[in-house]
């Protein structure tokens, strides 16, 4: 049993499943049928119907075209509250803007949450052809530069336990290498034609934070690719210093 499972509050199983169903929606899955939600959540179809009915009653889901549901505008207030209360994004924003200008590419700050990493701040380049990303968008744990860097940044035992439960021996070996060298590279792994480099801001903690630069792979020549981890780490270290000073 995982540490996360051991920490779950007793008697909260039903509420958790309702929330997990709501969290099935993101910027890539903006609507779904009840059958699709049941499959995603690995729950019986009648249970999914009950959960959807409850979320409808609370004004969090509504039916668009027949049988297809999507979140309502009511959830946006939660997103705004999370963004406004996230002091990490406020602290890091000037440095992320500076890093984006230096690379002339999109730079993102992401934090581990559950089985994903969530973008908490982003600065896109002004170039016409660019990698676009939104605050709140998730990247699966263990995928892409950000997902692998976050996984590699978990405490060793937590990382190995996660890989045993969700990954492969190859992923475990790759994360060991990433943890040792201190950066992760992704080339078209999630988004075609995109090259990305990620470094840790806070590592060895329960919820690692990573800094990522990403853009069209044709703009990253060999010299830029070689220097990116070192340059990005400078900004990650400065953000880490700010966070440490703020939390003391």
N, C-alpha and C positions, 0 to 999 in steps of 0.2 A: 504493500500500500504506500502511495506517495505521501510526502509531508503535507502537500496541499490537501489531500483527502483526509488526513488525520486532523487537520485544523478546521474542517468544516463544522459549522454549528449544527448540533443535533436538532432534528425535526424540521430542517430547512430545505429538504430535498425538493418538495413541490415548488416552493418559491424560486429555488435555484433554476429549475427546469423552465419556468416561465420566463425568467430573465435571460437564460441562455437562448431561448427561442427568439426573444427580442434582439439579442446580440448577433443573431444570424444575419441580420441586415447590415450592410456596409455600402461603401461607394461602388462596389462591383456587383453586389446583389441588392438592388433597391426594391425589389418586389419578389413575391414567391407565393405559391399555392400552399394550402395546408398540407397536402401530401409531400411537397418538397421540404417543408419545415419539419415534418415528422421524420423524414429520411435524414436530414441534416442533424437533427437532435437525437436520432436513434430512439425515438419514443413511439408508442402505438398511435395510430391515426386518431382514435377517439380522444386520447389524451391531448394530442395536438389541437384538435377542434376546441376542447375546453380551454386550453391556454390562449388560443387566438380570441375566443369569445371574451375572456377576462381582459386581455389587452385592448380589445375594442371597447369594452365597458369603461376602461380607464382613459380612453381617448388617446392611446399610444399607437394603435394600429387602425387602419381603415381599409375598406374594400374599394379597389379601383374598378377595373373591368371584372366581370363576373368570376368570382372564385380566386382572385389574385389580390393579395394584401401588401400594403406598404406602410412604413412608419408615418406618423402624422407630424405636423410642425411642432407639436408639443414637446417632442424629444429635443428640439433645438435649444430649448432653454437649459436643459441639462448640459448640452455640449458647451454652451456659452459660459455656464457656471464653472465647468471644469477648466475651460481655457483661462478664464479670468482669475481663478484661484491658483493656477499653476505658476508659482513663482519661478520655477526653473526656466520656463519659457521666457519670462521677463528678463531674467538674469542673462540668459544666453543669447537673446535676440541681437544685440549689437555685434557680438563676435560672429554669429552666424551670417549676418549681413556682410561683415568684413571678409569672411572666408569666401562667401559667394562672389564678391567683387574680385577677390584675388584670383580665384579659379575661373571666373566668368562662367560659372555653371551653377546648377541647383545644389544647395546644401541643406541637409535635414538633420534635426535632432530627434532621436527616437528612444523610447523607453520600453523595456520588457514588461509585458502584462499577460499573465496566463500563458497561452500557447502562441503568442504573437508579440510583435513589437509595434508600438503605436507612435505615429508621428506627432510630436507635441509642438514643433516649430519648424518652419521651412522658409527659405528665401530662394526664389527662382531667379535665374539670370534673365536679362532683358533681351537676349538673343531670340530671333524669330523661331529658330529650331531649338527647342529645349526640352528637358525632362520635366514634366509637370507632376506635382504631388500636392496633396491637401492635408491640412492638419486633421488629425483623427483617423486618417487612413491607416490600415494595418498591413503588416507584412508577416507572413507565417514564420514562426520560429524555425530556425534551421534552414531557411531558404534565402537566397540572395545574399549580398554583402551584409546588410543590416541584420537579417535573421540569423546568419551564421556567426557574426561577430557578437551579437547578444547572447547566443547560446554558449559560445566559447568563453564569454565573460562571466558566466555563472560560477559560483563556487564549484570546485572540482567534482565533489560527490553529487551535487545537484545536477550538474551537466551530464555526468555519466548516467545518472538515474533517468533523466529525460530522454537521452539517446536510446537507452535500453528499452524504454516504453514506447517511443515514437519513431526512432530512427534506424540506422543501419550501422554495421561495423565501419563502413567506408566514411559515413558522416562523423562517427566518433573519432576516427583517425584524422580527418580533415580539421575538426574542431580542436584537437590536440595541437596540430600544427599552427592553427590560427592563434590560439592562446599563447603559444610559445613566441611567435614572431610579432604579435600585437596588431595585426590588421587583417582584413578580409577583402578579397576582390571578387567581383561578380561581373560576368560579361554575357549579357543576353540571357541570363538564367531565368528571370521573371518577365522582364520587358525586353522584347526583341530590339536589338540595335543599341542597347544601353550598357555603358560601362560604369561601374561604381566601385568606390573604395570606402570602407568603413573602419573606424578606429574606436576604441573604448574611451568614454569620458569617465565613467565609474565602473570598475570591474571588481569581481570577487564579492559582489553583494547580491541580495535576493532579487533585485530588479535593476539590472545593469542599464546604463544609458550609453548610446552609441552616436557618433557623429559620422555622417555619410555625405560624400560628394558624388553626384551622378550626372551624366549627360550623354549625348550621342557618341558612340564609340569612335566615330570617324574624327572627332576633335581631340581625342586623347592619343597623342603620339607616344613613342616609346619613352622619351625623356620625361614627359608629363606623368606617365604611368609610374615610372620609377621614383619620381620625387613626391607623388601625391600622398603616400602614407606618412612621410616625414612632415610635410607641410600641414596636412590635416591634423596630425597629432599635436602640433603647436597650438592650434585653436582648441582642441579637446582638452589639453592640459590647462589652458587659461580658463576654460569654462569650469573645469573641475576645481580649480583654485577658488573661483568665485562661489561655487556651490559650497565648498568646505568653509569658506569664510562666513557665508551667510548662515550656515547651520550651526556654527559654534555658539 
